[in-house]
Amino acid sequence: MSLKSIIQQKDSVIESVIDDFSREFKTLTWETQRVLLELYQQGDFSDAAIREAFGLFSEVPEKFLEQHTVFINLNKEIAGEIGFKFLLTPENIANYDAIQMANLDSLGGSINQSIASVRKIMIESRLQGDTAAQITAKLTEELEGLSRNIGTEIQTGIRTADAVIKAGMYETAGIDRFVYIGALDNKTRPACEHTLNSPNQETGWTKEQIAASEVNYITRGGWNCRHDWVPYVG
């Protein structure tokens, strides 16, 4: 099996995990909305009660960290398949830890922002005399937005952290040329489109060329990017 095939196989595992998170978010959204509607009917708009209703979402960061461990182990397997010992440099470990903390802070920030928004919605809806259908629609919109935001943050965080892991792995193996892979469609950002169509794709990009390009190695095209750098195999 080629190196690109092995890496794409691992990427399919990443996609599967992201899909699992998406399904879980839908369940969390329904359950949280049910509890919030009960609070609304009781007239309990306290911060403590609403935070308790969001309790299920508090488990997301822990599960997020568990998945990073899975991906590190997958990269170890890939390293063994292509004949070198998996090793992360101290610099890459520090970068990886920093990315983890930033992602957890971002997830926590999104949840806290949604808690504040929901409390505001509930209080205003009571003052305006909203019907059950109206408050349900407003809560649905807010919670679905939270699920989308968390899903996007997790996808970006997983892929960014994975890029840091792979950078250390490729450095250990002495790999110094790469090719950009991923979808080329109407959702593709201009920077990613230019990179996918570059002549450097035919000969492989050096680290220096990647650093000088529109798409860097770790974050690629930016938030929620669907593309990746893989070793050039000719």
N, C-alpha and C positions, 0 to 999 in steps of 0.2 A: 504494500500500500504506500502511495506517495505521501510525502510530508504534508502537502496541501490537503490531501484527502483526510489524513489523521486530524489535522487542525479543524477542517470543516466538520468532521464527525463530532469533535468536542464542541464546536460552535452550535451544533444542533442540540446538544445537551443544554447549553445556555438558553437557547430559544425555548426548550421544553420547560426549564425552570421558570422562565419569565411567563410562559403561558399558565403554569401552575399558580404563580402569584396572581395573575389576572383573574383566574377563576375564584381564588380565595377572596380577592378584594370584593367581588360581587356578593359573596356570602356575607362578608363583614358589613358591606353597605346595607344589605337587607336587614340584618340583625340589629345593627346600630340604629337604623331608621325606626324599627319597631319599638325599641326602648325609648327613643327620643319622643315618639308620638305618645307613648304612655306618660312621659314626664309632662308633655304639653297639656294633656288632658287633666293631669293632676295640678297644673299650674306651678310646677317646680322648675324654675329657670336658673337655679343656683349653679355656679361654676363647678362646684364639687359633684353635683348630680350629673351634669353634662359630661364632665371628664370621666366619670365612672361608666357612662354609656359608651364612651369611646375606648373602653378598656381593651376590647378585642384588637384594635389597631395597635395597641402598645406592644403586642407580640411580634409585630412585623420586623422591627430592627434586629431582634435576636435571631429570627429565621434568616434574615439577610446575611448576618455574620456566619451562620452555619453554612450557607451556600458558598461563601468565599473559600472555606476549608475544602469543600468538594472540588472546586475549580483548581486549587493548588494541587490536590492529589491527581486530578486529570492531567495537569501539566507535567507532573512527575512521570506519569505513564507515557506521555508523548516523548519526553526526553529519553526514556528507556528504549522506546521503539526506534529512535533515530541514532542511538548509540552513544549517548553521553550522560553524565551524571547531572541531575537537576540541582541547580544552585542559585540562590538569590543573593545578590551582593548586599552588604549593609546599607548602601544607598537606596537600592530598590526596596528593601524591607522597610526603611524609613518612609519612602514615598508611598508604599502600599498602606502602611499604618495611617499616614496622614490622609490618604484618600478615604479609608474606612471611616475615620472620625468625621471628616467633612460630610460624607454621605449620611452618617447617622444624625449629625446635626441638622442636615437638610430635611431628613425624614421627620425628625422631631418638630422642626419648625413648621412644616406643612400641616402636621396633625394639630399643633397648638393654634395655628391660624384658623383652621377649620372649626375648632372648638369655639373660638371667639365669634366666628361668623354665625355658627348655629345658634349660639345664645342670643345674638342680636336679632336673628331671624325670628326666633321663638317669641321674644319680647315684643317686637314690632307687630308680629302676626296677631298676638293676643290684643294689643292696643287697637289694631285695625279691624278686629272681629273677623279674621279669616275663617273660612270653612275648613273642615277636615281635609277636603280635597286640595284646597289651596296651600295649606301648610305642608301637606304631604308632597306636593309638587316642588315646593321650595326646598325642602329637606333632601329630596331626591336629587335635585340639581346640584346642591352643595356637596353631598356625599359622593356622587358620581364624579364630580370634579376632583375631589380629594383622591379617589381611587386612581383616576387617570394620572394625576400629578405624582403620586407615590409610585405607580407603575413605571412612569417615565424615569423617575429618579433612580429606581432600582435597576432598570435596564442600563442606564448610563453608568451607574456606579459599578455594576458587575463587569461591564465591558471595559471600563477605564482601569479598574483594579486588575483585570485579566491581562490588559495590555502591559501593565507594569511587571507582572509576573513573567510574561513572555519575553519582555525586553531583557530581563536577567538571564532567562534560559537561552535565548539566542546569542547573547554576548558570551556566555560560557562555551557555546558550541562554535564560536568564531564565525557565525553567519553575519555577513556584512552587506548583503543586497536583498531588497525586498520588492514585493509587488502589491499593489492595492487591489482588493477584491470587494465585491458587493454589488447590490442592485444598481442598475442604471435605468431610471424611469422618471415619471413626472414628479416624484417626491424627492429626487436627488438634488442636493444643494449644488450650486454652481461650482464651488471649490472642489467638491468630490467629483463632479462631472469632468472638470478640467484634469484632475489627477488620473481618473480612470481612462481618459483619452490621450494622456501624455505619451510621447515616444519613449519615455523612460520605462514604461510598462514592458517594452520589448527587451530591454537589457537589464532591468532591475534598478531600483533606486538605491543609492548609497545613503548612509545616515546623514551625510552633509546635504545631499540633495533634498532629503525629506525635511530636514530642519529649515531649508530655505524655501520650501514649497508652501502652498496655501493650506495644506493638511498636515498637521504634525503627527508624531508617532503615537502618542499616548491618547489624546482626546479625538484624534482623527478630524472629522468634519464638525465636531462640537456636540452639543446637547442632543442625546438620543440618536447619534449617528449609527447607521446600519452597516458601515464599512469597516474593513480591518486591513492591517499590514501583515502579510505572511512572507516567509522566506522565498526568494526567487530561486527557482529550480531549473531555469533554462527551457 
